[in-house]
Amino acid sequence: MQETKTSVNNLFLLGAGFTKAVFDDAPLNKDLLEKLLKNNPKSKLKKYQTKDEDIEILLTHIDLKIASEENSNNKLEEEEERKDIETEIADYFKKFRFNKEVIEDKKWLKSFATKVFQQDDLVVSLNYDCFFEGLLDFCGVWTPNKGYGCMGGPFTKGLPLNSKNIQIYKIHGSENFRKAKALNKKKSSFLKIELNKNVFPKSGRGYDCNYNKKDWVYIIAPSFVKNPHETISRMMIEVLDKVRSARNFIIIGCGLRREDNFLWLLLTKFLYAKPENRTKLIIVDPKAKDIKQKIENYFFKNMNVLTIEERIEDSINSLLG
């Protein structure tokens, strides 16, 4: 694969803390299992739940069980239940789609969308929900027409242009991603996006590109066992190619857990691509100094790290400064 030459302005890493800043009831990773079980008492997760587990440990146990299952019928049943759990997770995050009431209530969101994100910015989003894309679309900053890294298709060509060339890479999948079978290869598949006004309030008007009943929702559920789709792998490669030219690496609402291997690989590529006096890492989080310390403990290299110890909604002026 050839290296991507497109220039990048700033690279943003957007975590669950962003959605949490918008919706009080949005779960962080440690809260997700409890929220899912409360939302759906008949969840398939109950079958596998044991005491004192979080969602990541539970799904890792399921993945290991499937991998070691020798009975083909049992294995098939467990794989189907695993897919059902992914669908359940994606369906749950639909409740955090964009709506006008939220932006009217939280005035900072418009400034965040229109002032912080600029021409040729790149956003690596770890979130399943689509609020961020809906916000940018509503504010006229971004559209899904060549706006998702490695995603798109002929049906997006009639949409408004993504004039600022802001690229969003959802490397954990998304509640609006669908996995469809390729027509020319029986065992191959491709990813497409659900396109309508419920997801994209401005550019999705008049469109109803939903999905075929045979298509599967596509997310990478929280587990220590991850097998990304080919499209997600291409996203990761593109981001690694592009990060070298980014001016700043800005972390918003992400605690940088050590098990998120790709994020540390991405950060390493950024830090070692530039002379020490030119690397600028910006961390927006009330616990930004703790995250900075975690990074400095990991890297031998000296770096220029700016911490903004504020909530996301209070950080806009600091980011612009």
Solvent accessible surface area in square Angstrom, and as a share of the most:
residue,aa,sasa,rsa
1,M,157,0.70
2,Q,168,0.75
3,E,73,0.33
4,T,37,0.21
5,K,172,0.73
6,T,64,0.37
7,S,71,0.46
8,V,12,0.07
9,N,29,0.15
10,N,14,0.07
11,L,0,0.00
12,F,1,0.01
13,L,1,0.00
14,L,0,0.00
15,G,1,0.01
16,A,39,0.30
17,G,20,0.19
18,F,0,0.00
19,T,5,0.03
20,K,72,0.31
21,A,21,0.16
22,V,3,0.02
23,F,26,0.11
24,D,121,0.63
25,D,64,0.33
26,A,1,0.01
27,P,9,0.06
28,L,61,0.30
29,N,44,0.23
30,K,147,0.62
31,D,37,0.19
32,L,8,0.04
33,L,9,0.04
34,E,127,0.57
35,K,61,0.26
36,L,0,0.00
37,L,24,0.12
38,K,169,0.72
39,N,87,0.45
40,N,48,0.25
41,P,90,0.57
42,K,185,0.79
43,S,5,0.03
44,K,78,0.33
45,L,0,0.00
46,K,108,0.46
47,K,125,0.53
48,Y,34,0.13
49,Q,78,0.35
50,T,82,0.48
51,K,178,0.76
52,D,138,0.71
53,E,31,0.14
54,D,49,0.25
55,I,0,0.00
56,E,6,0.03
57,I,69,0.35
58,L,1,0.00
59,L,0,0.00
60,T,17,0.10
61,H,99,0.44
62,I,3,0.02
63,D,20,0.10
64,L,98,0.49
65,K,98,0.41
66,I,19,0.10
67,A,78,0.61
68,S,83,0.54
69,E,41,0.18
70,E,169,0.76
71,N,74,0.38
72,S,83,0.54
73,N,115,0.59
74,N,65,0.33
75,K,63,0.27
76,L,104,0.52
77,E,94,0.42
78,E,13,0.06
79,E,63,0.28
80,E,70,0.31
81,E,18,0.08
82,R,25,0.09
83,K,76,0.32
84,D,53,0.28
85,I,0,0.00
86,E,35,0.16
87,T,42,0.25
88,E,24,0.11
89,I,0,0.00
90,A,0,0.00
91,D,71,0.37
92,Y,11,0.04
93,F,17,0.07
94,K,61,0.26
95,K,105,0.44
96,F,2,0.01
97,R,34,0.12
98,F,17,0.07
99,N,52,0.27
100,K,108,0.46
101,E,118,0.53
102,V,19,0.11
103,I,18,0.09
104,E,105,0.47
105,D,107,0.56
106,K,48,0.20
107,K,148,0.63
108,W,40,0.14
109,L,0,0.00
110,K,121,0.51
111,S,35,0.22
112,F,0,0.00
113,A,0,0.00
114,T,46,0.27
115,K,107,0.45
116,V,11,0.06
117,F,0,0.00
118,Q,72,0.32
119,Q,87,0.39
120,D,38,0.20
121,D,1,0.01
122,L,3,0.01
123,V,0,0.00
124,V,0,0.00
125,S,2,0.01
126,L,26,0.13
127,N,11,0.06
128,Y,22,0.08
129,D,5,0.03
130,C,0,0.00
131,F,0,0.00
132,F,5,0.02
133,E,1,0.01
134,G,0,0.00
135,L,0,0.00
136,L,0,0.00
137,D,2,0.01
138,F,57,0.24
139,C,27,0.16
140,G,42,0.41
141,V,7,0.04
142,W,1,0.00
143,T,13,0.07
144,P,0,0.00
145,N,7,0.04
146,K,152,0.64
147,G,0,0.00
148,Y,4,0.01
149,G,1,0.01
150,C,32,0.19
151,M,18,0.08
152,G,19,0.18
153,G,34,0.33
154,P,110,0.69
155,F,64,0.27
156,T,5,0.03
157,K,154,0.65
158,G,63,0.61
159,L,7,0.04
160,P,73,0.46
161,L,144,0.72
162,N,17,0.09
163,S,88,0.57
164,K,57,0.24
165,N,48,0.25
166,I,0,0.00
167,Q,26,0.11
168,I,0,0.00
169,Y,1,0.00
170,K,0,0.00
171,I,2,0.01
172,H,34,0.15
173,G,0,0.00
174,S,0,0.00
175,E,0,0.00
176,N,0,0.00
177,F,0,0.00
178,R,3,0.01
179,K,77,0.32
180,A,8,0.06
181,K,158,0.67
182,A,22,0.17
183,L,186,0.93
184,N,131,0.67
185,K,124,0.52
186,K,190,0.81
187,K,207,0.88
188,S,42,0.27
189,S,33,0.21
190,F,92,0.38
191,L,12,0.06
192,K,42,0.18
193,I,2,0.01
194,E,7,0.03
195,L,0,0.00
196,N,10,0.05
197,K,128,0.54
198,N,90,0.46
199,V,0,0.00
200,F,0,0.00
201,P,24,0.15
202,K,99,0.42
203,S,5,0.03
204,G,0,0.00
205,R,145,0.53
206,G,88,0.84
207,Y,67,0.25
208,D,113,0.58
209,C,43,0.26
210,N,66,0.34
211,Y,93,0.35
212,N,86,0.44
213,K,198,0.84
214,K,176,0.75
215,D,18,0.09
216,W,86,0.30
217,V,15,0.09
218,Y,21,0.08
219,I,2,0.01
220,I,16,0.08
221,A,2,0.02
222,P,12,0.08
223,S,0,0.00
224,F,105,0.44
225,V,54,0.31
226,K,84,0.36
227,N,126,0.65
228,P,49,0.31
229,H,22,0.10
230,E,106,0.48
231,T,6,0.03
232,I,0,0.00
233,S,39,0.25
234,R,74,0.27
235,M,0,0.00
236,M,39,0.18
237,I,73,0.37
238,E,41,0.19
239,V,0,0.00
240,L,34,0.17
241,D,25,0.13
242,K,14,0.06
243,V,0,0.00
244,R,108,0.39
245,S,56,0.36
246,A,0,0.00
247,R,139,0.51
248,N,19,0.10
249,F,1,0.01
250,I,9,0.05
251,I,1,0.00
252,I,0,0.00
253,G,11,0.11
254,C,9,0.05
255,G,39,0.37
256,L,2,0.01
257,R,84,0.31
258,R,116,0.42
259,E,65,0.29
260,D,19,0.10
261,N,114,0.58
262,F,30,0.13
263,L,4,0.02
264,W,6,0.02
265,L,100,0.50
266,L,0,0.00
267,L,1,0.00
268,T,43,0.25
269,K,68,0.29
270,F,0,0.00
271,L,0,0.00
272,Y,119,0.45
273,A,43,0.33
274,K,27,0.12
275,P,77,0.48
276,E,83,0.37
277,N,129,0.66
278,R,158,0.58
279,T,0,0.00
280,K,82,0.35
281,L,0,0.00
282,I,15,0.08
283,I,0,0.00
284,V,1,0.00
285,D,26,0.14
286,P,80,0.50
287,K,138,0.58
288,A,0,0.00
289,K,123,0.52
290,D,90,0.47
291,I,11,0.06
292,K,60,0.25
293,Q,96,0.43
294,K,71,0.30
295,I,0,0.00
296,E,69,0.31
297,N,113,0.58
298,Y,102,0.39
299,F,18,0.08
300,F,201,0.84
301,K,24,0.10
302,N,104,0.53
303,M,33,0.15
304,N,67,0.34
305,V,21,0.12
306,L,87,0.43
307,T,33,0.19
308,I,11,0.06
309,E,84,0.38
310,E,61,0.27
311,R,139,0.51
312,I,11,0.05
313,E,41,0.18
314,D,74,0.38
315,S,0,0.00
316,I,15,0.08
317,N,125,0.64
318,S,45,0.29
319,L,29,0.14
320,L,90,0.45
321,G,99,0.96
